Amino acid sequence: MAGPLLRRYDRLPIPAMRRSNSYPTLLIFAAIGVFAYGVEHWRRRTAARAGRSERERFAALGLCLVGPEGARRVDHVDETRQRLRRLAMDTSLDPSPTWIDGCLPLARALAVEGAAVDVTGRPGAARTQVARRARELTRAMSRVGLVWQVRAGDPEADLDVLAELLARTAAEIDLATGGAMVFESKGSRAPRVEPLPAPVTIELPGLFPLPLGSPRRFLVGTPLPAISAVSLTGGRPSVMVRARDEARVWSLGPSGLVRVLPEDGRGDGLSPVLLDGVDAALGVARIAAPPAGVDPSGVQLDGVVRDGVFWLGEAVRGQGPVLARLPVTGREPATAVRLLQGPVSPAVDERVAVGEGTAAVFAAYTAPDGDGATVRVVRATVGARAAVLPVGVPDAWRTRDRRPGLAMCRTGATLWLAVTSRDVWRLATVDAGAVTEVWSARAPAGRRFDEAATLRCDGGGLLLQGRERPRTSPVVWCGADGCSSVEAPVTRQPVDLPVYVTPTASGGRRMHPEWPLRFARTARGTLLSARASGTVLGLRRRGPGERAWGEERVLLDAAAAQHGGLVQAVEFYSDATRVLLAITTASGLHLLESRDEGRSWHGPNE
């Protein structure tokens, strides 16, 4: 049977055979064309759907992260970073969920859908990385979920990476889909925030405000003790250099800044000593400077000027406290009296403070008492020589081991003495007859007060606060109604916050145990607390009669405009009508003013 069939096919013409074989080939090409058309049609429809979905998802994520205004400009990385930082400034300082946490599901969905955009790109076109960028963005959002660290001032927990990845993801989506983002008002939005108050800035780096002055005129160091005076006239600041001398030693107290300068070449071995006030040098005299081998930290100076005489208290390590009578004018000789008789330990720093009462000048100093120390007070007598009379001090004024800090200032007719030790703080009034204690507070078990305290007096009373460790010390004020105190506000800080450092008079760098915390009290009794922490400065209020501090409000973010910028110094100045806040950063001295008990802040020229 097979033989005849084979012979039959052998007789067929060759062209007929070729025509019969072309049909399968055509069918194959047709099938390939239909398949290719179907695949391309599917790719285009899928790409359009995936691209549209991805753009919508990214638009929703942009609205959630930076809001409608910022989402339209996510390609501007610096603007996005500043907006993210501003949103972070309005979050809670305590670790808690933030608005970023609510945006994480949108970011994860964006990363999942990003794969569909990448695999549906045109053949031969550059490969996109939407999925990878979206995954990196999601991881970055998860890392900065601890945005309270940014809020607390940690410059390392910044939002630069998040802002940059937002721009990169948007660029990849635009490249893959060939269309720009269209942001509509859909989905959840980032919280609405008010802009930070705009300060008046003096663009002179290194102006460190000193606790001497008022909202219209105060002293700054550049650095200490080279000093200048900042004046505000019509809201416009001006800086007048007061001194550029390189002081050998200096001390800052309620009465002013005392500086001992190098010898002036007269050949008598004496050095100029000056008492600088806010408006001018109050006293100028000459003394035997402390020995060159004594560290400046072992020298304490304080003084007042009364009736043309500069009364200078000096305590040098290993020599004990001295009260010197230095006539500012006339030809009377300078005299001095040693307040502490007998041998003095070279390893202990004694303390001294000088204050002016209504009828005389007083000096307080520390003296050894067994294994501790006691505080003594003397009154300078009237005459051409330095002579003193003892003033009675309560017997309980005895400290263990370390010497307490001493400070004196005057409000009206009352001369105040502050004695600040690690265990107890005391406030007393001083007159010719005796020292009368009017307030005291003892440190709770396991806690230590700050020995270094800042005492400020004005017409409304006095304010006492810790200088080096203010968070562990009370805030005390005394006025017509007596003395009261409150605890400093409790604030959490990142453990990796940089060390707070300020320049020294010799050009070195001094490290402090805590970042600055300053206080002010208004004429109506409102307490204000300004906290510097890394890049951030925040403010809290406590109205009269309130039992707790209010929520902290950020007034300045030094890293918003300058990456990594730190707050270097902060100080309050207040009077009956206004409060001025002076903040030093690397870009200059920033001034903010409030005239409504710290509720609102603005530049002093507004």
Helices and strands as residue ranges (DSSP letters): H 2-11, H 14-71, H 77-89, H 99-119, H 130-143, H 148-152, H 160-177, E 200-202, E 208-214, E 217-221, E 227-233, E 236-243, E 249-253, E 256-260, E 271-276, E 281-287, G 296-298, E 299-306, E 309-316, E 320-327, E 335-338, E 352-356, E 361-369, E 372-380, E 388-391, E 398-400, E 405-411, E 414-420, E 424-430, E 435-442, E 453-458, E 461-466, G 470-472, E 474-479, E 482-487, E 500-503, E 509-512, E 517-521, E 527-533, E 536-542, E 553-557, H 558-561, E 569-574, E 579-585, E 588-594
